[in-house]
């Protein structure tokens, strides 16, 4: 065999196994450096947006997964975040624990609002960390959080069990959180229970995961898409949320990928313009959050990229991922500083949404590394 052919074969093998090209490695490192730049030196939490000190719980989970995936010297950053969370749990009388929705950079509680989904993501992050490091020290913490979800948020709908959004209602959200079964939160919880069951072999986790899957596939899936959720007494919410589609495929597999085609019909936006750091980008095509919204949503776009990969749609993976990269690079504050944060969205209607974000950057990094956070790399 010629040396030229051997090099080509080796390159194909590396790409197939998730090792990027030299160009991809560079952009991976730039995204990783931006995540590192968001770390608070005292608490070790990551600030969720550029120039904004709030540390949302979900973003801490994303950062843990990204740092765990990067490995080596970055692993300590994942461990630092998990250690903070272990030291700052909201402990219940029966031993379960959970976390509030956000923290300030100094570690003080931000939004005193506990949601099922964000807590499930911390469990997902612990599992991902453990699969990459073999460090089991945070598993008890994660299992206590699953206990909180099971005891406080797992409820029956007729003969099927799902999880409600929170253990209590919060007036500022406008929802009756204890009566709303969000599809997104149930997908998060399914992944957390299912993966912990695979990791530990404990039958109780496997059983709860089976219940949640039954709820998602029998109540929420209508044959071509995942509905928005279920509420009492209203029933099924037919709102078309993008995350319900992409995360549904990431959690439950390619058998549900018909919803991705529908998402292109309902949530695709084209020719978007955005201004940031004194720069402008035009002509961006990608996905928005739900039907009726018009901005380009980088985090959601990258969620769709990950889901298209599960579905085997490699051309769409390449196209939409490149849109996010062009969006970020065109608006990069300093193209020479080897740091690249991904703006959250092309709209600045709710404050920080137009800034570089942990959510956008972490999901972009996941796709550079071919990571599905809903399906961590379990050992056989």
C-alpha positions in Angstrom: 0.0 0.0 0.0 1.3 3.4 -0.9 2.1 6.0 1.9 -0.4 8.4 0.3 -3.2 5.9 0.6 -2.2 5.0 4.2 -2.4 8.7 5.2 -5.9 9.0 3.7 -7.1 5.9 5.5 -5.7 7.1 8.8 -7.4 10.5 8.4 -10.7 8.8 7.7 -10.3 6.6 10.8 -9.5 9.6 13.0 -12.5 11.5 11.8 -14.8 8.5 12.3 -13.6 8.2 15.9 -14.3 11.9 16.6 -10.8 13.2 16.3 -11.0 16.4 14.2 -8.7 17.8 11.6 -6.0 20.4 12.4 -8.5 23.2 11.7 -11.1 21.6 13.9 -8.6 21.2 16.7 -7.8 24.9 16.5 -11.4 26.0 16.8 -12.0 23.5 19.6 -9.2 25.0 21.5 -10.4 28.5 20.9 -13.9 27.6 22.3 -12.3 25.8 25.2 -10.2 28.9 26.0 -13.4 31.0 26.1 -15.0 28.7 28.6 -11.9 28.9 30.7 -12.0 32.7 30.6 -15.4 32.6 32.2 -14.2 30.8 35.4 -14.5 32.8 38.6 -11.2 32.4 40.4 -12.8 32.2 43.9 -15.8 29.9 43.3 -14.6 28.2 40.1 -18.1 28.5 38.6 -18.4 29.7 35.0 -20.2 32.9 34.3 -23.0 32.1 31.8 -22.5 35.2 29.6 -19.7 37.5 28.7 -19.7 40.6 31.0 -22.4 39.1 33.2 -21.5 37.3 36.4 -24.6 35.1 36.8 -23.8 31.4 36.9 -26.8 29.4 35.7 -27.0 25.8 37.0 -27.5 24.3 33.5 -24.4 26.1 32.3 -22.3 24.6 35.1 -23.4 21.1 33.9 -22.5 22.0 30.3 -19.0 23.2 31.4 -18.4 20.1 33.5 -19.2 17.9 30.4 -16.9 20.0 28.2 -14.0 20.0 30.6 -14.4 16.3 31.2 -14.4 15.6 27.5 -11.3 17.8 27.0 -9.6 15.7 29.7 -6.0 16.2 30.9 -5.3 19.5 32.5 -9.0 20.6 32.0 -10.4 17.8 34.2 -9.6 19.8 37.3 -12.0 22.5 36.2 -14.8 20.0 36.0 -13.9 18.7 39.4 -13.8 22.2 40.9 -17.4 22.9 39.7 -18.7 19.6 41.1 -16.9 20.3 44.4 -18.6 23.7 44.7 -22.0 22.0 44.0 -21.3 19.3 46.5 -20.5 21.9 49.2 -23.6 24.1 48.4 -26.5 21.7 48.1 -30.0 22.4 49.2 -30.3 19.4 51.5 -33.8 18.0 52.4 -34.8 16.4 55.7 -34.7 12.9 54.2 -31.3 13.3 52.6 -32.2 14.2 49.1 -30.5 17.3 47.6 -30.9 19.7 44.8 -29.7 23.1 43.6 -31.2 26.5 42.9 -31.6 27.7 39.3 -28.6 30.1 39.4 -25.7 31.4 41.6 -23.9 34.7 41.7 -20.2 34.7 40.8 -19.4 34.9 44.5 -21.3 31.7 45.2 -24.4 33.2 46.7 -27.8 31.9 45.6 -29.2 33.8 42.6 -32.7 32.7 41.5 -34.1 30.6 44.4 -35.9 28.4 42.0 -35.4 24.6 41.8 -36.2 22.9 38.5 -36.2 19.3 37.6 -34.4 19.8 34.3 -31.4 21.8 35.6 -30.9 19.4 38.4 -31.1 16.4 36.0 -28.4 18.1 33.9 -26.1 18.1 37.0 -26.6 14.4 37.3 -25.9 14.0 33.6 -22.7 16.0 34.1 -21.6 13.8 37.0 -22.1 10.7 35.0 -20.2 12.1 32.0 -17.4 13.2 34.3 -17.2 9.7 35.9 -17.2 7.9 32.5 -14.2 10.1 31.4 -12.2 10.0 34.7 -13.3 6.9 36.6 -13.7 9.2 39.6 -16.8 8.0 41.5 -16.6 10.5 44.3 -19.5 12.6 43.1 -21.8 9.7 42.4 -23.5 9.8 45.9 -24.3 13.5 45.4 -25.9 12.7 42.0 -27.9 9.8 43.4 -29.3 12.1 46.1 -30.4 14.5 43.4 -32.2 11.6 41.6 -33.8 10.9 45.0 -35.1 14.5 45.1 -36.5 14.2 41.6 -38.2 10.9 42.3 -39.6 12.0 45.7 -40.6 15.6 44.8 -41.2 15.8 41.1 -42.2 12.3 39.8 -46.0 12.3 39.5 -48.6 10.1 37.9 -50.7 10.9 34.9 -53.4 8.2 34.8 -51.2 5.0 34.6 -48.0 6.8 33.5 -45.4 8.6 35.5 -43.6 11.8 34.4 -41.8 14.6 36.1 -43.2 18.0 36.8 -41.0 21.1 36.4 -40.4 21.8 40.0 -41.3 20.8 43.6 -43.2 24.1 44.1 -44.7 27.0 42.2 -42.9 30.2 41.6 -45.0 33.3 40.9 -42.3 34.9 38.8 -42.4 32.2 36.2 -46.1 32.5 35.4 -46.4 28.7 35.4 -48.0 26.3 37.9 -44.7 24.4 38.0 -46.1 21.5 40.0 -48.7 20.8 37.4 -46.6 21.2 34.2 -44.8 18.2 32.7 -42.4 19.9 30.3 -41.1 17.6 27.5 -37.6 19.1 27.9 -37.5 18.4 31.6 -38.7 14.8 31.1 -36.0 14.2 28.5 -33.4 15.5 30.9 -34.7 13.3 33.7 -35.0 10.3 31.5 -31.3 10.6 30.5 -30.2 11.1 34.1 -32.1 8.1 35.4 -31.4 5.9 32.4 -27.6 6.6 32.4 -27.4 6.1 36.2 -29.1 2.8 35.8 -26.6 1.8 33.1 -23.7 3.0 35.3 -24.8 1.3 38.5 -27.1 -1.5 37.4 -29.7 -0.4 40.0 -33.1 -1.5 39.0 -35.0 1.4 40.6 -33.3 3.8 38.2 -34.0 1.6 35.2 -37.7 1.4 36.2 -38.1 5.2 36.5 -36.3 5.7 33.2 -38.8 3.2 31.6 -41.7 5.1 33.0 -40.4 8.4 31.7 -39.8 6.9 28.3 -43.3 5.6 28.3 -44.6 9.1 29.1 -42.5 10.6 26.3 -43.4 8.1 23.7 -47.0 7.4 24.5 -48.2 10.9 25.6 -45.8 13.4 24.1 -44.8 11.8 20.8 -47.6 12.1 18.3 -46.0 10.1 15.5 -44.1 12.9 13.8 -42.9 15.3 16.6 -42.6 15.8 20.3 -45.3 18.0 21.7 -44.3 20.8 24.1 -45.5 19.0 27.3 -48.5 18.2 29.4 -50.3 20.2 32.0 -53.1 19.6 34.6 -55.9 20.0 33.8 -55.2 21.2 30.3 -53.7 18.1 28.8 -51.1 18.0 25.9 -49.4 21.2 25.0 -49.0 21.3 21.2 -46.6 24.2 21.1 -43.6 23.3 18.8 -40.4 23.9 20.8 -37.1 23.2 19.0 -35.4 21.6 22.0 -38.1 19.1 22.4 -37.3 17.8 18.9 -33.4 17.8 19.0 -33.1 16.6 22.6 -35.8 14.0 22.0 -33.6 12.5 19.2 -30.4 12.8 21.3 -32.0 11.1 24.3 -34.2 8.5 22.6 -32.4 7.8 19.4 -32.8 8.1 15.6 -36.1 6.3 15.5 -37.7 9.7 16.4 -35.8 11.8 13.8 -38.9 12.5 11.7 -39.3 15.5 14.0 -36.1 17.1 12.8 -37.5 17.4 9.3 -40.6 19.1 10.8 -38.3 21.4 12.7 -36.8 22.6 9.4 -40.3 23.6 8.3 -41.4 25.3 11.5 -38.2 26.7 13.1 -35.8 27.6 10.3 -34.9 31.2 9.9 -32.7 32.7 7.1 -30.7 35.8 6.4 -30.4 36.9 10.0 -28.3 39.9 11.0 -26.5 40.5 14.3 -24.3 43.2 15.8 -21.8 42.5 18.5 -18.4 43.9 19.5 -18.7 46.7 16.9 -19.1 44.1 14.1 -21.9 42.9 12.0 -22.8 39.6 10.4 -25.5 39.0 7.8 -27.1 36.1 6.0 -27.0 33.5 8.8 -29.3 30.5 8.3 -30.3 28.2 11.2 -32.9 27.5 13.8 -35.0 29.6 16.2 -36.5 28.6 19.5 -40.1 27.9 18.7 -42.7 28.6 16.0 -43.3 32.3 15.8 -39.8 33.5 16.9 -37.5 35.0 14.3 -34.0 35.2 15.7 -31.1 32.8 15.0 -30.5 30.7 18.2 -27.0 29.4 18.2 -27.4 27.0 21.2 -30.5 25.5 19.6 -28.8 25.4 16.2 -26.0 23.3 17.7 -28.5 21.1 19.4 -30.0 20.4 16.0 -26.5 19.7 14.6 -26.0 17.1 17.3 -29.4 15.5 16.5 -28.7 15.5 12.8 -25.5 13.6 13.5 -27.5 10.9 15.4 -29.9 10.8 12.4 -27.0 10.3 10.0 -27.6 13.5 8.1 -23.9 14.4 7.6 -24.6 17.2 5.0 -26.9 19.0 7.4 -24.4 18.5 10.3 -21.7 20.3 8.2 -24.0 23.0 6.9 -25.6 24.1 10.2 -22.5 23.8 12.3 -20.7 26.0 9.8 -23.4 28.6 10.2 -22.7 28.8 13.9 -19.0 29.1 13.4 -19.4 31.9 10.8 -21.8 33.7 13.2 -19.2 33.5 16.0 -16.1 34.3 14.0 -17.6 37.3 12.3 -18.5 38.8 15.6 -15.4 37.8 17.5 -14.0 40.7 19.6 -10.4 39.9 18.8 -9.7 37.3 16.2 -6.0 37.1 17.3 -6.6 36.3 20.9 -7.2 32.5 20.3 -10.5 32.8 22.2 -13.9 32.2 20.5 -17.2 32.5 22.4 -20.5 31.6 20.7 -23.2 34.3 21.0 -26.4 32.9 22.4 -28.7 34.3 19.8 -29.1 37.0 17.2 -31.7 38.7 19.3 -31.0 40.9 22.3 -34.6 41.1 23.4 -34.0 39.6 26.9 -30.8 41.2 28.1 -27.9 38.8 27.9 -29.2 36.7 25.0 -27.0 38.4 22.4 -23.7 38.0 24.3 -21.2 35.2 24.0 -22.5 32.4 26.1 -21.5 29.2 27.9 -24.6 27.4 26.4 -23.7 28.3 22.8 -20.0 27.7 23.2 -20.4 24.4 25.1 -22.8 22.9 22.5 -20.5 24.1 19.7 -17.6 22.3 21.5 -19.7 19.2 21.9 -20.2 19.0 18.1 -16.6 19.6 17.4 -15.9 16.6 19.6 -18.9 14.5 18.4 -20.3 14.5 21.9 -23.9 13.6 22.8 -24.4 14.7 26.4 -27.6 12.6 26.6 -25.6 9.4 25.8 -22.2 9.5 27.6 -19.4 7.1 26.5 -20.2 4.2 28.8 -17.7 1.4 29.1 -18.9 -2.0 27.8 
